[in-house]
Amino acid sequence: MKIFTLFGVASTALAATTQQLAACRYIPGDRGWPAVSVWDRLNTTVGGRLLVTNPLAHSCHDPTYDNVTCATLKHQWGQPALQIPYAAEFLSPWFQNQSCVPFTDQSTPCKLGNYASYSINVTGSSDIVAGSSFAQQNNVRLTIKNTGHDENGKGTGKGALSLWTHNLKDKNFISAYRSSYYNGPAVQLGAGVQGEEAATFAHQYGFRVVVGSCPTVGVVGGYTQGEATQWEVVTATGEHLVATPQQHADLYWALSGGGPGTYGVVVSMTTRVFPDQPVGAASFSFSVATTGNGSEDAYWQAVTTFHAQMPLLLDQGVYTTYSVMNNSFSIYAVVAPSHNDTELTTLLAPMLTALAQHDGLAPQTLALQTSGASNIYDLLAADLWPALSGASLVPVMGGRLVTRANLDTNLAGVIQAMRNITQGGTFYFACTGINTTAGQVVPPVADNAVLPAWRDTSFSCIVGVAWSWGDSWDPIPAWQRELLDRVLPTFEAVTPDSGAYLNEANYQQQNWQQQFYGKNYPRLRAIKKRYDPNDLLYAVSAVGSEAWKADAKGRLCRA
């Protein structure tokens, strides 16, 4: 269904002329930057919902310094609950780039840096059309942001007008979705719905929905892509479409795994849900000090045992989140949907036996804990969400998928690479073990653009640095270089024919088109060109982003 047509022949011609004259998007201070009166007209168009950015941390800097407010900001900075409610705030330390954070000197000026200059509090499709039209006519960078929970700064940018979709919170339960590609229960979720909100809503009807582990991450994207039955989207040319496997099928395919922020602005997504069932969970940990004879070799042998045993659990539909450091290993949760805690204990028996016999790690030494619930919502709300809700992003991070083939052919090499990378304690791994290949895997609703390597993945791993807000920023640039020059190449060498999850990777990833999108990239590029012919939409490492490059002052310029 098309509600909006093109902005109009005149405005389209104006946009084309503007782009021919200006090789770069304008930023504040440029002669072409829109006057205040022009922004005021946009504000009127969107019903007074245009917001001027004033970074939250301005209270930590002159001339607006406030000691009490600044102390609170320092204590909470980086926690999603603090920054998500604000239109232009974002959580990536690297892209914040010390331009206005609570931890620099009070006398240091608070600058916008990579903050968007303005945001529209989007309440519907007409706001998206108005913002897109304004950005195109005035040669202003356009970004799309929900929570700002984004390592690579895709939803922000210097001089940008941001479409803030966070308040699109509509939720609708569909008891009987009917189509040729899926028949069954589903939920329609607005673009601003977060994981915990979606899970809570589905739970009220006795169902579970696929969301990420972190409760504050937006759910309309990310892991939902194979579950989506349709996307409601406003394209860069102002068309309001519903994309399904039957209509606008190419756009449906691209939005379902082809990365965010580049084909159009998603208004809502409809996704299938599944009946809730009992669930079991377990957690344990070990360290160099508790393993065998207390040696590093014994510790890493235990890490090997875990990774050798885990695929057997993945095949049963179990998934896990865990971390690997140079001297400690922690499982935050082993979750077994459709199994109670007794059944999970049975499933864990081979792994626990192997850890005890090979590595001297009895359940008591592991501090093994098991629990169960009648549904997965209660488990997440009680255990996993509280542990992850306050987790903050780190300034240097990369990612890699470890496939079943990588484990089968070179498990020793994978573990040795982990050992080499974490040596010294600067870098660590945070991984999710998932079942994508066997057993209880449900086929996707329809063909989609997910990176092909995902279909054989056993572990999706983040490589991060041991850093938190308040620590010195001085070593960060060197760590970024080390990540690119040593860390990622080391892990890539032992995981051939794989790739990286684009939302948990480094913005300077080499060969990112292949690593993030694989063989799908040429088709995705063609689809973007069809729905965004004037190249209005840009996001870091998104499809088509190679056409742009930031200059020394942060302007987005044609490469």
C-alpha positions as CSV (number, residue, x, y, z in Angstrom):
1,M,0.0,0.0,0.0
2,K,1.4,3.4,-1.0
3,I,0.3,6.3,1.1
4,F,2.9,8.9,0.2
5,T,4.2,9.5,-3.3
6,L,7.4,11.3,-4.3
7,F,8.1,14.6,-2.6
8,G,7.3,16.3,-5.8
9,V,9.0,17.0,-9.1
10,A,10.2,20.4,-7.9
11,S,11.7,19.3,-4.6
12,T,13.3,16.3,-6.3
13,A,14.9,18.5,-8.9
14,L,16.1,20.9,-6.2
15,A,17.7,18.0,-4.3
16,A,19.5,16.8,-7.4
17,T,20.8,20.3,-8.1
18,T,21.9,20.8,-4.5
19,Q,23.8,17.5,-4.5
20,Q,25.5,18.4,-7.8
21,L,26.7,21.7,-6.3
22,A,27.8,20.3,-2.9
23,A,30.1,17.3,-2.7
24,C,29.7,17.2,1.1
25,R,26.7,17.4,3.4
26,Y,26.6,20.7,5.2
27,I,27.6,21.0,8.8
28,P,27.1,24.0,11.2
29,G,29.3,26.9,10.1
30,D,29.1,26.1,6.4
31,R,27.5,28.8,4.1
32,G,24.9,26.4,3.0
33,W,23.8,25.3,6.5
34,P,20.1,26.1,6.9
35,A,19.2,29.3,8.7
36,V,17.4,29.2,12.0
37,S,14.2,30.3,10.2
38,V,14.4,27.3,7.9
39,W,14.7,24.9,10.9
40,D,11.8,26.7,12.5
41,R,9.6,26.0,9.5
42,L,10.6,22.3,9.8
43,N,9.6,22.4,13.5
44,T,6.2,23.8,12.5
45,T,5.8,21.0,9.9
46,V,6.4,18.3,12.5
47,G,4.2,19.8,15.1
48,G,6.9,21.3,17.4
49,R,8.7,18.0,17.7
50,L,12.1,19.2,16.3
51,L,14.6,19.0,19.1
52,V,17.9,21.0,19.3
53,T,20.8,18.9,20.7
54,N,22.4,19.9,23.9
55,P,24.6,17.0,25.1
56,L,23.6,15.6,28.4
57,A,27.2,16.0,29.8
58,H,27.2,19.8,29.3
59,S,26.5,20.0,33.0
60,C,30.1,18.8,33.5
61,H,31.6,21.7,31.6
62,D,31.8,25.5,31.8
63,P,29.8,27.7,31.5
64,T,26.9,25.3,32.6
65,Y,28.8,23.2,35.1
66,D,26.8,21.9,37.9
67,N,28.6,19.8,40.5
68,V,25.6,17.7,41.7
69,T,24.4,16.9,38.3
70,C,27.9,16.1,37.0
71,A,28.5,13.7,39.9
72,T,25.3,11.8,39.0
73,L,26.3,11.7,35.3
74,K,29.8,10.3,36.2
75,H,28.2,7.6,38.3
76,Q,25.7,6.5,35.6
77,W,27.5,7.4,32.3
78,G,27.4,4.6,29.8
79,Q,24.4,2.8,31.4
80,P,21.6,2.6,28.8
81,A,18.9,3.7,31.2
82,L,20.6,7.1,31.6
83,Q,21.1,8.0,27.9
84,I,18.4,6.2,25.9
85,P,15.5,8.6,26.9
86,Y,17.3,11.5,25.2
87,A,16.9,12.0,21.5
88,A,20.5,12.6,20.4
89,E,22.4,10.7,23.1
90,F,24.2,7.5,22.0
91,L,26.3,4.9,23.8
92,S,29.4,4.3,21.7
93,P,32.4,5.6,23.6
94,W,34.5,5.6,20.4
95,F,32.1,7.9,18.5
96,Q,31.5,10.1,21.6
97,N,35.2,10.7,21.1
98,Q,35.6,12.7,24.3
99,S,33.8,15.7,22.7
100,C,31.3,16.1,25.6
101,V,31.6,13.5,28.3
102,P,31.6,13.8,32.1
103,F,35.2,12.7,32.6
104,T,37.1,15.4,30.7
105,D,38.2,18.6,32.5
106,Q,35.5,21.1,33.6
107,S,37.2,23.8,31.5
108,T,37.1,21.7,28.3
109,P,34.4,23.0,26.0
110,C,31.4,20.8,25.4
111,K,31.2,20.3,21.7
112,L,28.7,18.4,19.6
113,G,31.3,16.3,17.8
114,N,29.5,13.3,16.4
115,Y,26.2,14.3,17.9
116,A,23.3,15.0,15.5
117,S,22.5,18.7,15.5
118,Y,18.7,18.2,15.5
119,S,16.3,15.4,16.1
120,I,12.7,14.8,15.1
121,N,10.7,13.0,17.7
122,V,9.0,10.7,15.2
123,T,5.3,9.9,15.9
124,G,4.3,8.6,12.5
125,S,5.2,8.3,8.8
126,S,4.5,12.0,8.0
127,D,7.3,13.0,10.3
128,I,9.7,10.7,8.5
129,V,8.6,12.1,5.1
130,A,9.1,15.7,6.4
131,G,12.5,15.0,7.8
132,S,13.7,13.1,4.7
133,S,12.4,15.9,2.4
134,F,14.1,18.6,4.5
135,A,17.5,16.7,4.6
136,Q,17.4,16.1,0.8
137,Q,16.4,19.7,-0.1
138,N,19.0,21.3,2.3
139,N,21.8,18.8,1.7
140,V,21.9,17.8,5.4
141,R,23.0,14.4,6.7
142,L,20.1,12.2,7.7
143,T,20.4,9.5,10.4
144,I,18.0,7.1,12.0
145,K,18.1,6.4,15.7
146,N,16.1,4.4,18.2
147,T,18.1,3.7,21.4
148,G,21.6,4.7,20.5
149,H,22.7,1.2,21.7
150,D,25.1,1.0,18.7
151,E,28.8,0.3,18.9
152,N,29.5,1.8,15.4
153,G,27.7,5.1,15.6
154,K,25.3,4.3,12.8
155,G,22.5,6.4,14.3
156,T,24.4,9.6,14.7
157,G,26.8,11.9,12.8
158,K,28.2,15.5,12.8
159,G,25.7,18.0,11.5
160,A,22.9,15.4,11.1
161,L,19.2,15.6,11.3
162,S,18.2,12.5,13.2
163,L,14.9,10.7,12.8
164,W,14.4,9.5,16.4
165,T,12.0,6.5,16.3
166,H,12.3,5.6,19.9
167,N,8.7,6.6,20.8
168,L,7.1,4.4,18.1
169,K,6.0,2.0,20.8
170,D,2.8,0.6,19.3
171,K,2.3,-3.2,19.9
172,N,-0.4,-5.3,18.4
173,F,-1.0,-9.1,19.0
174,I,-2.2,-11.0,15.9
175,S,-3.7,-14.3,16.9
176,A,-3.9,-15.6,13.3
177,Y,-1.6,-14.1,10.8
178,R,-2.5,-15.5,7.4
179,S,-0.3,-15.6,4.3
180,S,1.3,-18.1,1.8
181,Y,4.5,-17.9,3.7
182,Y,3.4,-18.0,7.4
183,N,0.2,-18.9,9.2
184,G,0.0,-18.5,13.0
185,P,0.4,-16.0,15.9
186,A,2.4,-12.8,15.4
187,V,3.0,-9.4,16.9
188,Q,3.4,-6.1,15.2
189,L,5.9,-3.9,16.9
190,G,6.7,-0.2,16.4
191,A,10.3,0.7,15.5
192,G,11.0,2.0,19.0
193,V,10.0,-1.2,20.9
194,Q,12.9,-2.6,23.0
195,G,13.6,-6.3,23.8
196,E,12.1,-6.3,27.3
197,E,9.0,-4.5,26.1
198,A,8.5,-7.0,23.3
199,A,9.0,-10.0,25.5
200,T,6.7,-8.6,28.1
201,F,4.0,-8.0,25.6
202,A,4.2,-11.4,24.0
203,H,4.2,-13.0,27.4
204,Q,0.9,-11.5,28.3
205,Y,-0.6,-13.6,25.5
206,G,1.3,-16.8,26.4
207,F,4.0,-16.5,23.8
208,R,7.7,-15.8,23.5
209,V,9.3,-13.7,20.8
210,V,12.9,-13.6,19.6
211,V,14.8,-10.7,21.1
212,G,18.4,-10.0,22.0
213,S,19.9,-10.8,25.4
214,C,20.2,-7.2,26.5
215,P,16.7,-5.9,27.5
216,T,17.3,-2.3,26.3
217,V,18.3,-3.1,22.7
218,G,15.7,-2.3,20.0
219,V,14.0,-5.4,18.7
220,V,12.9,-4.2,15.3
221,G,16.1,-5.5,13.6
222,G,19.0,-7.5,14.8
223,Y,18.1,-11.1,15.6
224,T,14.5,-10.8,14.5
225,Q,15.3,-10.8,10.9
226,G,14.6,-14.4,10.1
227,E,11.3,-14.1,12.0
228,A,9.8,-11.1,10.3
229,T,6.6,-11.6,8.2
230,Q,6.5,-8.0,7.0
231,W,8.1,-4.6,7.3
232,E,6.3,-1.2,7.3
233,V,8.8,1.3,5.8
234,V,9.0,4.8,4.5
235,T,11.6,4.9,1.7
236,A,14.0,7.8,1.0
237,T,11.7,9.0,-1.8
238,G,8.7,9.3,0.5
239,E,6.8,6.1,-0.3
240,H,5.1,4.3,2.5
241,L,5.3,0.6,1.8
242,V,4.5,-2.7,3.4
243,A,7.2,-5.2,2.3
244,T,6.6,-8.9,2.5
245,P,7.8,-12.0,0.7
246,Q,5.0,-11.3,-1.8
247,Q,5.0,-7.5,-2.3
248,H,8.1,-5.4,-2.6
249,A,9.9,-8.7,-2.0
250,D,13.3,-7.3,-2.8
251,L,12.9,-4.7,0.0
252,Y,11.7,-7.4,2.4
253,W,14.7,-9.5,1.6
254,A,17.1,-6.6,2.1
255,L,15.6,-5.4,5.4
256,S,15.7,-9.0,6.7
257,G,19.4,-9.2,7.4
258,G,20.9,-6.7,5.1
259,G,21.8,-4.1,7.8
260,P,20.1,-1.0,9.1
261,G,19.8,2.6,8.2
262,T,20.2,2.5,4.4
263,Y,17.1,1.2,2.5
264,G,14.4,3.2,4.2
265,V,13.0,4.1,7.6
266,V,11.3,1.2,9.3
267,V,8.0,2.2,11.0
268,S,7.0,-1.2,12.3
269,M,7.8,-4.9,12.0
270,T,5.5,-7.9,12.2
271,T,7.2,-11.0,13.5
272,R,6.0,-14.5,14.4
273,V,5.9,-15.7,18.0
274,F,6.0,-19.1,19.6
275,P,4.1,-20.7,22.5
276,D,5.8,-20.3,25.8
277,Q,7.1,-23.4,27.5
278,P,9.1,-24.3,30.6
279,V,12.8,-23.4,30.5
280,G,15.9,-24.3,32.4
281,A,19.0,-22.3,33.1
282,A,22.5,-22.8,34.6
283,S,25.6,-20.8,35.3
284,F,29.1,-21.6,36.4
285,S,32.7,-20.3,36.2
286,F,36.3,-21.2,36.7
287,S,39.7,-19.6,36.6
288,V,43.4,-20.3,36.5
289,A,43.4,-20.5,40.3
290,T,40.6,-23.1,40.4
291,T,41.7,-25.3,37.5
292,G,43.8,-28.4,37.8
293,N,47.2,-27.5,39.1
294,G,46.5,-23.8,38.8
295,S,48.5,-23.4,35.6
296,E,47.5,-21.4,32.5
297,D,47.8,-24.6,30.4
298,A,45.2,-26.3,32.6
299,Y,42.9,-23.3,32.4
300,W,43.0,-23.2,28.7
301,Q,42.4,-27.0,28.4
302,A,39.2,-26.4,30.4
303,V,38.2,-23.7,28.0
304,T,38.8,-26.2,25.2
305,T,36.7,-28.8,26.9
306,F,33.8,-26.3,27.1
307,H,33.9,-25.5,23.4
308,A,34.3,-29.1,22.5
309,Q,31.2,-30.1,24.5
310,M,28.9,-27.1,23.7
311,P,27.9,-28.0,20.2
312,L,26.1,-31.1,21.6
313,L,24.0,-28.8,23.7
314,L,23.4,-26.4,20.8
315,D,21.9,-29.2,18.8
316,Q,19.3,-29.6,21.6
317,G,18.2,-26.0,21.2
318,V,20.3,-24.7,24.2
319,Y,22.0,-21.4,23.9
320,T,24.5,-19.6,26.2
321,T,26.2,-16.3,26.9
322,Y,29.7,-16.4,28.4
323,S,33.0,-14.5,28.6
324,V,36.6,-15.6,28.2
325,M,39.5,-13.7,29.8
326,N,43.1,-14.5,30.1
327,N,42.6,-16.0,33.6
328,S,38.8,-16.5,34.1
329,F,35.9,-18.0,32.3
330,S,32.2,-17.2,33.2
331,I,29.0,-18.5,31.9
332,Y,26.3,-15.9,32.6
333,A,23.6,-18.3,31.5
334,V,23.1,-21.6,29.7
335,V,19.4,-21.4,28.7
336,A,17.4,-24.4,27.6
337,P,14.0,-23.5,26.1
338,S,11.4,-26.3,26.2
339,H,13.4,-28.0,29.0
340,N,13.0,-27.8,32.7
341,D,15.9,-27.5,35.1
342,T,16.1,-31.3,35.7
343,E,16.2,-31.9,31.9
344,L,18.9,-29.3,31.5
345,T,21.0,-31.0,34.2
346,T,20.8,-34.2,32.2
347,L,21.8,-32.4,29.1
348,L,24.8,-30.8,30.9
349,A,26.0,-34.1,32.3
350,P,28.5,-34.9,29.5
351,M,30.1,-31.5,29.7
352,L,30.2,-31.6,33.5
353,T,31.7,-35.1,33.4
354,A,34.4,-34.0,30.9
355,L,35.3,-30.9,33.0
356,A,35.6,-33.1,36.1
357,Q,37.6,-35.9,34.6
358,H,39.8,-34.0,32.2
359,D,40.2,-30.7,34.1
360,G,39.6,-31.5,37.8
361,L,36.6,-29.1,37.9
362,A,33.8,-30.7,40.0
363,P,30.4,-29.0,40.1
364,Q,31.2,-27.6,43.5
365,T,34.4,-26.0,42.1
366,L,32.5,-24.6,39.2
367,A,29.9,-23.1,41.7
368,L,27.3,-24.6,39.4
369,Q,23.8,-23.1,39.8
370,T,20.7,-24.3,38.1
371,S,17.2,-22.9,38.0
372,G,14.0,-23.3,36.1
373,A,10.8,-21.4,35.3
374,S,7.4,-22.1,33.7
375,N,8.3,-19.7,30.9
376,I,11.3,-18.0,29.4
377,Y,10.0,-14.5,30.3
378,D,10.2,-15.2,34.0
379,L,13.7,-16.5,33.7
380,L,15.0,-13.6,31.7
381,A,13.3,-11.1,34.0
382,A,14.7,-12.7,37.1
383,D,18.3,-13.6,36.0
384,L,19.6,-12.4,32.7
385,W,18.1,-8.9,32.3
386,P,19.2,-7.6,35.6
387,A,22.8,-8.7,34.9
388,L,22.9,-7.1,31.4
389,S,20.7,-4.0,31.8
390,G,23.5,-1.9,33.1
391,A,26.2,-3.2,30.7
392,S,28.0,-0.4,28.9
393,L,29.8,-0.4,25.5
394,V,33.6,-0.3,25.3
395,P,35.5,2.1,23.0
396,V,37.4,-0.7,21.1
397,M,35.5,-3.7,19.9
398,G,35.5,-6.2,17.1
399,G,33.6,-9.4,16.3
400,R,33.7,-12.8,14.6
401,L,31.4,-15.7,13.9
402,V,32.8,-19.1,14.7
403,T,31.2,-21.7,12.5
404,R,30.6,-25.4,13.2
405,A,33.1,-26.1,10.4
406,N,35.7,-24.0,12.2
407,L,35.2,-26.0,15.4
408,D,35.2,-29.4,13.6
409,T,38.4,-28.7,11.7
410,N,40.5,-26.6,14.0
411,L,39.2,-26.3,17.6
412,A,42.8,-26.2,18.9
413,G,43.6,-23.3,16.7
414,V,40.5,-21.4,17.7
415,I,41.4,-21.8,21.4
416,Q,45.0,-20.9,20.8
417,A,43.9,-17.7,19.1
418,M,41.7,-16.8,22.1
419,R,44.7,-17.4,24.3
420,N,47.0,-15.3,22.2
421,I,44.5,-12.5,22.0
422,T,43.7,-12.3,25.7
423,Q,47.3,-12.6,26.8
424,G,48.1,-9.7,29.2
425,G,44.5,-9.0,30.0
426,T,43.8,-6.1,27.7
427,F,41.4,-7.9,25.4
428,Y,38.6,-10.4,26.3
429,F,35.9,-12.4,24.5
430,A,32.2,-12.1,25.1
431,C,30.4,-14.8,23.2
432,T,26.9,-16.2,22.5
433,G,26.5,-19.8,21.6
434,I,23.5,-20.5,19.4
435,N,22.1,-23.3,17.4
436,T,21.7,-22.4,13.7
437,T,22.3,-25.8,12.1
438,A,20.3,-28.7,13.6
439,G,17.7,-30.1,15.9
440,Q,15.1,-27.5,17.0
441,V,16.0,-24.8,14.4
442,V,12.9,-23.3,12.9
443,P,13.4,-22.3,9.2
444,P,13.1,-18.6,8.4
445,V,9.8,-17.2,7.3
446,A,11.2,-16.6,3.8
447,D,14.5,-16.2,2.0
448,N,16.5,-13.3,3.6
449,A,19.7,-11.4,3.3
450,V,21.4,-12.7,6.4
451,L,25.1,-13.1,6.0
452,P,25.5,-16.8,4.8
453,A,28.1,-17.6,7.5
454,W,25.3,-17.2,10.1
455,R,23.7,-20.4,8.8
456,D,26.6,-22.5,10.1
457,T,27.5,-20.4,13.1
458,S,28.0,-21.9,16.6
459,F,29.5,-18.9,18.4
460,S,29.2,-15.2,17.8
461,C,32.1,-13.6,19.6
462,I,32.8,-10.0,20.6
463,V,36.4,-9.0,21.2
464,G,36.5,-6.1,23.6
465,V,39.0,-4.2,25.8
466,A,39.0,-4.2,29.6
467,W,38.0,-0.5,30.0
468,S,35.3,1.4,31.8
469,W,34.2,5.0,32.0
470,G,36.5,6.9,34.2
471,D,39.6,5.1,33.0
472,S,42.2,6.9,31.0
473,W,41.4,7.5,27.3
474,D,45.1,7.6,26.4
475,P,45.6,3.9,25.5
476,I,42.4,3.8,23.3
477,P,43.9,4.8,19.9
478,A,46.7,2.2,20.3
479,W,44.3,-0.5,21.3
480,Q,42.2,0.3,18.2
481,R,45.3,-0.2,16.0
482,E,46.2,-3.4,17.8
483,L,42.7,-4.7,17.3
484,L,42.9,-4.1,13.5
485,D,46.6,-5.1,13.1
486,R,46.9,-8.1,15.4
487,V,43.7,-9.2,17.2
488,L,41.2,-9.5,14.4
489,P,43.7,-11.0,11.9
490,T,44.6,-13.6,14.5
491,F,41.0,-14.7,15.0
492,E,40.1,-14.5,11.3
493,A,43.0,-16.8,10.4
494,V,41.5,-19.7,12.4
495,T,37.9,-19.0,11.3
496,P,38.1,-19.1,7.5
497,D,35.0,-18.8,5.3
498,S,33.2,-17.1,8.2
499,G,32.3,-13.4,8.8
500,A,31.2,-11.0,11.5
501,Y,27.9,-9.9,12.9
502,L,27.7,-6.3,11.6
503,N,26.1,-4.9,14.7
504,E,28.9,-6.3,16.9
505,A,32.0,-5.5,14.8
506,N,34.5,-2.8,14.4
507,Y,33.7,0.2,12.2
508,Q,37.1,-0.1,10.5
509,Q,36.8,-3.8,9.7
510,Q,38.8,-4.7,6.7
511,N,36.9,-6.0,3.7
512,W,33.7,-5.2,5.5
513,Q,31.4,-5.8,2.5
514,Q,32.5,-9.5,2.4
515,Q,32.8,-9.9,6.2
516,F,29.3,-8.4,7.0
517,Y,27.3,-9.2,3.9
518,G,29.1,-11.9,2.0
519,K,27.8,-12.9,-1.5
520,N,24.6,-10.8,-0.8
521,Y,26.4,-7.5,-1.2
522,P,26.0,-6.8,-4.9
523,R,22.2,-7.5,-4.7
524,L,21.8,-5.4,-1.6
525,R,23.7,-2.5,-3.3
526,A,21.3,-2.7,-6.2
527,I,18.2,-2.7,-3.9
528,K,19.5,0.3,-2.1
529,K,19.9,2.1,-5.3
530,R,16.3,1.3,-6.3
531,Y,14.7,2.6,-3.1
532,D,17.2,5.4,-2.3
533,P,18.2,6.6,-5.8
534,N,19.6,9.9,-4.5
535,D,21.8,8.2,-1.8
536,L,20.1,10.1,1.0
537,L,20.5,7.4,3.7
538,Y,24.0,6.7,5.1
539,A,25.2,4.7,8.1
540,V,28.7,3.5,9.0
541,S,29.5,0.3,7.2
542,A,26.0,0.0,5.9
543,V,25.4,-1.0,2.3
544,G,26.4,1.8,0.0
545,S,28.5,3.6,2.6
546,E,31.6,3.3,0.5
547,A,30.3,6.1,-1.6
548,W,30.9,8.5,1.3
549,K,33.8,9.5,3.5
550,A,34.1,12.0,6.4
551,D,36.6,14.8,5.9
552,A,38.9,16.3,8.5
553,K,36.1,18.4,10.0
554,G,33.6,15.5,10.1
555,R,31.6,16.5,7.0
556,L,30.1,13.5,5.1
557,C,31.6,13.8,1.6
558,R,31.3,11.8,-1.6
559,A,34.3,9.5,-1.8
